[in-house]
Amino acid sequence: MTLRRANLARISGGLFDVLVIGGGINGAVSAASLAGRGANVALVDRGDFGGFTSQESSNLVWGGFKYLENYELPLVFDLCRSRNRLMKAYPDNVKEIGFLAALDRSAPYKPWFAALGATAYWGIGAFGTDRPRLLSTADIENEEPAVRTTTLRGAIQYQDAYLVDNDSRFVFSFVRSAIEAGASVANYVELIGAEREGDRWTCHLRDVDSGEELTARARVLVNAAGPFVDAVNDGLDTTTTHRIVYSKGIHLVVPRLTTTRHDRVLAFFDDTQRLFYVIPMGHRSVIGTTDTRVDSPYTQVTDDDRDFLLAQINARLDLDHPLTRSDVIAERCGVRPLVVKREGSDHTEADWTSLSRKHVVARDDARAVVTVLGGKLTDCLNVGEEVAADVEALGIPLEKDLHNWYGEPAAATRSEFYRQARLMKLDSLRTRPDVEPLTDRLWRRYGRRAFDMLEAIRADPGMGEDVMGSTDYLRVELHNAAEHEMVVTLDDFMRRRSKIDLVVRDEDIVGSPGLREVAEILFGDDAGRRLADYLEVRERTRRPA
């Protein structure tokens, strides 16, 4: 029985302390926090884990420097605190990175004033990163020669953090933590109805993949449905004093634009005076993001979106050739669920971009529903703790929080893995010197499960071979994903458990002879159907040339 089928069997007919609806970052940390403190938890998502808003982020873990201009000091403090905790708990996955903000003559702030703000930001962040710097145009030309300096007055560099892998994989790490703590979880399971009966909820669920319907009961529901929280609450007959509005943001993935001597984020003010970034992603750069008010959580990148970002970056970098649409390797597009008061919250376009990414956790005592509205990846640990506090207030007893429901394995475990990897000369399997050492990558992605991968490679050297050439993914990783990562569709693996779809061109993926083997390892006898579904979706959503 697969891991997903085993979890579905436990959910069907089960009685839980808490049922979490939504497997994005808010739902994943809620489940991990609650299960880690002894609650009997179920988690479902009608799509894949981290498969909607949580897969469209900037991959940044930051304290909200830009929120200082609106004097949102408590929010910045909380975000910086969470950033620092994440860097400490996930030293191989969440790494500090410099943000070089280039300030031209049209920028709203002069370099000296921005430097004061960066110093204040450093202090609010409890000096948890390297100190900020003020740079002259000569410094910029020396350190980042791609930046066009003809109109610059200078720059500042301040520090935040970023995810070395992709956001969805980070979300899945919390799902795995919940599973390891005893939670029952399943993706592609939707809530189709629920009734409050006495002291518990009876929830009607449907397996989206098979069509099978099942029922589960829970004493408390946690609504962590991201952009869909209001609609879910309507079905639960509960309401909150806040609601969600949507802002669309896009990113374009292009070949690496900046020096590879070190990773650094470049920040610029666009023609509308809004910050946008060039973010490193291995041998790629990610340009974004935009901020457009929309009324639906379902969005797509338009030609105007592409052309705007390409024009902005071409005007600010000295490139051998201006970027065009043909340089775009992949695109990310999603909505930010922004929290506003339900009453008196008709925001105008003029103040739209001033809305922050704060979160609100609301509790309905009568209905036993906890709702998580808004938030961002950086704030995830705070969300997990606040949800647990509200669930406990609803009468679910929890064990003391030992803060062991998140984080990477202990340093001693890491050292032992690196020792074994050196003995078997794992990194010598690499024939390309310009890619990350295998030891680093396997440990970062899999933690303790990486030990089993060493054993598999020892037993069969073919397990240490790349499956799809330029994708930099080992055969043993595919077998691990098939067994442990609840991959239901090929897109789950290509877009979320890995970032292949984000860094490899369409034609290289579709034309790869290894793609069929990927499907066969993941799905066995069902490989043909899953592969056909994946290719059909890619063809339907392919960008015009």
Solvent accessible surface area in square Angstrom, and as a share of the most:
residue,aa,sasa,rsa
1,M,182,0.81
2,T,82,0.47
3,L,47,0.23
4,R,21,0.08
5,R,97,0.36
6,A,25,0.19
7,N,0,0.00
8,L,8,0.04
9,A,62,0.48
10,R,120,0.44
11,I,0,0.00
12,S,52,0.34
13,G,56,0.54
14,G,15,0.14
15,L,56,0.28
16,F,9,0.04
17,D,28,0.15
18,V,0,0.00
19,L,1,0.01
20,V,0,0.00
21,I,13,0.07
22,G,8,0.08
23,G,0,0.00
24,G,20,0.19
25,I,17,0.09
26,N,14,0.07
27,G,0,0.00
28,A,0,0.00
29,V,0,0.00
30,S,0,0.00
31,A,0,0.00
32,A,0,0.00
33,S,0,0.00
34,L,0,0.00
35,A,5,0.04
36,G,23,0.23
37,R,29,0.11
38,G,48,0.46
39,A,9,0.07
40,N,69,0.35
41,V,0,0.00
42,A,0,0.00
43,L,0,0.00
44,V,1,0.01
45,D,24,0.12
46,R,119,0.43
47,G,22,0.21
48,D,6,0.03
49,F,0,0.00
50,G,0,0.00
51,G,23,0.22
52,F,75,0.31
53,T,32,0.18
54,S,15,0.10
55,Q,23,0.10
56,E,31,0.14
57,S,34,0.22
58,S,17,0.11
59,N,10,0.05
60,L,9,0.05
61,V,0,0.00
62,W,37,0.13
63,G,0,0.00
64,G,4,0.03
65,F,36,0.15
66,K,72,0.30
67,Y,10,0.04
68,L,28,0.14
69,E,100,0.45
70,N,63,0.32
71,Y,178,0.68
72,E,44,0.20
73,L,88,0.44
74,P,101,0.64
75,L,24,0.12
76,V,0,0.00
77,F,106,0.44
78,D,59,0.31
79,L,0,0.00
80,C,1,0.00
81,R,105,0.38
82,S,0,0.00
83,R,5,0.02
84,N,34,0.17
85,R,45,0.16
86,L,0,0.00
87,M,27,0.12
88,K,175,0.74
89,A,22,0.17
90,Y,12,0.05
91,P,72,0.45
92,D,17,0.09
93,N,24,0.12
94,V,2,0.01
95,K,86,0.36
96,E,64,0.29
97,I,6,0.03
98,G,7,0.06
99,F,0,0.00
100,L,1,0.01
101,A,8,0.06
102,A,5,0.04
103,L,3,0.02
104,D,25,0.13
105,R,159,0.58
106,S,73,0.47
107,A,9,0.07
108,P,69,0.43
109,Y,64,0.24
110,K,109,0.46
111,P,18,0.11
112,W,148,0.52
113,F,103,0.43
114,A,11,0.09
115,A,21,0.16
116,L,107,0.53
117,G,22,0.21
118,A,1,0.01
119,T,69,0.40
120,A,51,0.39
121,Y,5,0.02
122,W,47,0.16
123,G,28,0.27
124,I,42,0.21
125,G,1,0.01
126,A,71,0.55
127,F,126,0.53
128,G,36,0.35
129,T,17,0.10
130,D,94,0.49
131,R,157,0.57
132,P,23,0.15
133,R,95,0.35
134,L,102,0.51
135,L,4,0.02
136,S,56,0.36
137,T,46,0.27
138,A,65,0.50
139,D,55,0.28
140,I,0,0.00
141,E,94,0.42
142,N,111,0.57
143,E,30,0.13
144,E,2,0.01
145,P,85,0.53
146,A,17,0.13
147,V,4,0.02
148,R,82,0.30
149,T,22,0.13
150,T,103,0.60
151,T,69,0.40
152,L,19,0.10
153,R,89,0.32
154,G,1,0.01
155,A,0,0.00
156,I,3,0.01
157,Q,19,0.08
158,Y,8,0.03
159,Q,20,0.09
160,D,0,0.00
161,A,0,0.00
162,Y,25,0.09
163,L,6,0.03
164,V,33,0.19
165,D,10,0.05
166,N,2,0.01
167,D,0,0.00
168,S,1,0.01
169,R,17,0.06
170,F,10,0.04
171,V,0,0.00
172,F,3,0.01
173,S,41,0.26
174,F,0,0.00
175,V,0,0.00
176,R,29,0.11
177,S,30,0.19
178,A,0,0.00
179,I,23,0.12
180,E,117,0.52
181,A,49,0.38
182,G,57,0.55
183,A,1,0.01
184,S,5,0.03
185,V,0,0.00
186,A,0,0.00
187,N,0,0.00
188,Y,31,0.12
189,V,0,0.00
190,E,39,0.18
191,L,43,0.21
192,I,70,0.36
193,G,25,0.24
194,A,17,0.13
195,E,77,0.34
196,R,62,0.23
197,E,97,0.43
198,G,75,0.72
199,D,84,0.44
200,R,61,0.22
201,W,0,0.00
202,T,17,0.10
203,C,0,0.00
204,H,62,0.28
205,L,0,0.00
206,R,80,0.29
207,D,0,0.00
208,V,70,0.40
209,D,57,0.30
210,S,73,0.47
211,G,43,0.41
212,E,81,0.36
213,E,107,0.48
214,L,13,0.07
215,T,53,0.31
216,A,2,0.01
217,R,89,0.32
218,A,0,0.00
219,R,81,0.30
220,V,2,0.01
221,L,0,0.00
222,V,0,0.00
223,N,0,0.00
224,A,4,0.03
225,A,19,0.14
226,G,18,0.17
227,P,6,0.04
228,F,34,0.14
229,V,0,0.00
230,D,35,0.18
231,A,67,0.52
232,V,30,0.17
233,N,5,0.02
234,D,113,0.58
235,G,59,0.56
236,L,3,0.01
237,D,110,0.57
238,T,12,0.07
239,T,99,0.57
240,T,15,0.08
241,T,98,0.57
242,H,26,0.12
243,R,61,0.22
244,I,12,0.06
245,V,15,0.09
246,Y,35,0.13
247,S,0,0.00
248,K,14,0.06
249,G,7,0.07
250,I,0,0.00
251,H,5,0.02
252,L,0,0.00
253,V,0,0.00
254,V,0,0.00
255,P,46,0.29
256,R,45,0.16
257,L,24,0.12
258,T,16,0.09
259,T,29,0.17
260,T,95,0.55
261,R,158,0.58
262,H,71,0.32
263,D,67,0.35
264,R,17,0.06
265,V,0,0.00
266,L,0,0.00
267,A,1,0.01
268,F,7,0.03
269,F,26,0.11
270,D,8,0.04
271,D,102,0.53
272,T,93,0.54
273,Q,78,0.35
274,R,43,0.16
275,L,29,0.14
276,F,1,0.00
277,Y,8,0.03
278,V,2,0.01
279,I,3,0.02
280,P,8,0.05
281,M,14,0.06
282,G,51,0.49
283,H,97,0.43
284,R,60,0.22
285,S,1,0.01
286,V,3,0.02
287,I,0,0.00
288,G,1,0.01
289,T,18,0.11
290,T,13,0.08
291,D,35,0.18
292,T,60,0.35
293,R,83,0.30
294,V,35,0.20
295,D,135,0.70
296,S,46,0.30
297,P,18,0.11
298,Y,140,0.53
299,T,41,0.24
300,Q,135,0.60
301,V,18,0.11
302,T,59,0.34
303,D,57,0.30
304,D,113,0.58
305,D,19,0.10
306,R,19,0.07
307,D,59,0.31
308,F,66,0.27
309,L,0,0.00
310,L,9,0.05
311,A,56,0.43
312,Q,8,0.03
313,I,0,0.00
314,N,36,0.18
315,A,57,0.44
316,R,31,0.11
317,L,1,0.01
318,D,77,0.40
319,L,44,0.22
320,D,138,0.72
321,H,146,0.65
322,P,92,0.58
323,L,16,0.08
324,T,71,0.41
325,R,99,0.36
326,S,89,0.57
327,D,38,0.20
328,V,2,0.01
329,I,8,0.04
330,A,9,0.07
331,E,37,0.17
332,R,2,0.01
333,C,24,0.14
334,G,12,0.11
335,V,4,0.02
336,R,31,0.11
337,P,7,0.05
338,L,7,0.03
339,V,4,0.02
340,V,5,0.03
341,K,120,0.51
342,R,90,0.33
343,E,143,0.64
344,G,86,0.83
345,S,7,0.05
346,D,129,0.67
347,H,50,0.22
348,T,85,0.49
349,E,121,0.54
350,A,99,0.77
351,D,56,0.29
352,W,7,0.02
353,T,81,0.47
354,S,52,0.34
355,L,34,0.17
356,S,9,0.06
357,R,48,0.17
358,K,79,0.33
359,H,32,0.14
360,V,32,0.19
361,V,29,0.17
362,A,24,0.18
363,R,105,0.38
364,D,33,0.17
365,D,91,0.47
366,A,91,0.70
367,R,64,0.23
368,A,7,0.05
369,V,1,0.01
370,V,0,0.00
371,T,2,0.01
372,V,1,0.00
373,L,0,0.00
374,G,5,0.05
375,G,6,0.05
376,K,16,0.07
377,L,16,0.08
378,T,0,0.00
379,D,2,0.01
380,C,0,0.00
381,L,0,0.00
382,N,10,0.05
383,V,0,0.00
384,G,0,0.00
385,E,40,0.18
386,E,71,0.32
387,V,0,0.00
388,A,0,0.00
389,A,56,0.44
390,D,22,0.11
391,V,0,0.00
392,E,73,0.33
393,A,64,0.49
394,L,37,0.18
395,G,57,0.55
396,I,7,0.04
397,P,112,0.71
398,L,23,0.11
399,E,111,0.50
400,K,165,0.70
401,D,29,0.15
402,L,119,0.59
403,H,93,0.41
404,N,105,0.54
405,W,9,0.03
406,Y,33,0.12
407,G,30,0.29
408,E,37,0.16
409,P,25,0.16
410,A,64,0.49
411,A,80,0.62
412,A,79,0.61
413,T,38,0.22
414,R,81,0.30
415,S,69,0.45
416,E,59,0.26
417,F,0,0.00
418,Y,36,0.14
419,R,108,0.40
420,Q,38,0.17
421,A,1,0.01
422,R,159,0.58
423,L,127,0.63
424,M,45,0.20
425,K,142,0.60
426,L,0,0.00
427,D,64,0.33
428,S,81,0.52
429,L,72,0.36
430,R,39,0.14
431,T,128,0.74
432,R,82,0.30
433,P,135,0.85
434,D,91,0.47
435,V,29,0.16
436,E,58,0.26
437,P,62,0.39
438,L,1,0.00
439,T,8,0.04
440,D,49,0.25
441,R,5,0.02
442,L,0,0.00
443,W,4,0.01
444,R,19,0.07
445,R,32,0.12
446,Y,11,0.04
447,G,10,0.09
448,R,148,0.54
449,R,40,0.15
450,A,0,0.00
451,F,43,0.18
452,D,94,0.48
453,M,4,0.02
454,L,0,0.00
455,E,99,0.44
456,A,30,0.24
457,I,7,0.03
458,R,101,0.37
459,A,90,0.70
460,D,69,0.36
461,P,97,0.61
462,G,18,0.17
463,M,38,0.17
464,G,8,0.08
465,E,93,0.42
466,D,44,0.23
467,V,13,0.08
468,M,13,0.06
469,G,42,0.41
470,S,76,0.49
471,T,14,0.08
472,D,26,0.14
473,Y,4,0.01
474,L,0,0.00
475,R,51,0.19
476,V,7,0.04
477,E,0,0.00
478,L,1,0.00
479,H,76,0.34
480,N,13,0.06
481,A,1,0.00
482,A,41,0.32
483,E,113,0.51
484,H,49,0.22
485,E,0,0.00
486,M,9,0.04
487,V,19,0.11
488,V,11,0.06
489,T,39,0.23
490,L,1,0.01
491,D,50,0.26
492,D,0,0.00
493,F,0,0.00
494,M,0,0.00
495,R,21,0.08
496,R,13,0.05
497,R,0,0.00
498,S,3,0.02
499,K,34,0.14
500,I,4,0.02
501,D,16,0.08
502,L,2,0.01
503,V,28,0.16
504,V,9,0.05
505,R,66,0.24
506,D,40,0.21
507,E,112,0.50
508,D,76,0.39
509,I,0,0.00
510,V,77,0.44
511,G,59,0.57
512,S,19,0.12
513,P,134,0.84
514,G,7,0.06
515,L,6,0.03
516,R,124,0.45
517,E,53,0.24
518,V,1,0.01
519,A,0,0.00
520,E,82,0.37
521,I,31,0.16
522,L,17,0.09
523,F,29,0.12
524,G,42,0.40
525,D,161,0.83
526,D,45,0.24
527,A,4,0.03
528,G,38,0.37
529,R,131,0.48
530,R,28,0.10
531,L,13,0.06
532,A,58,0.45
533,D,61,0.32
534,Y,10,0.04
535,L,59,0.29
536,E,103,0.46
537,V,68,0.39
538,R,36,0.13
539,E,107,0.48
540,R,160,0.58
541,T,93,0.54
542,R,143,0.52
543,R,79,0.29
544,P,96,0.60
545,A,147,1.14
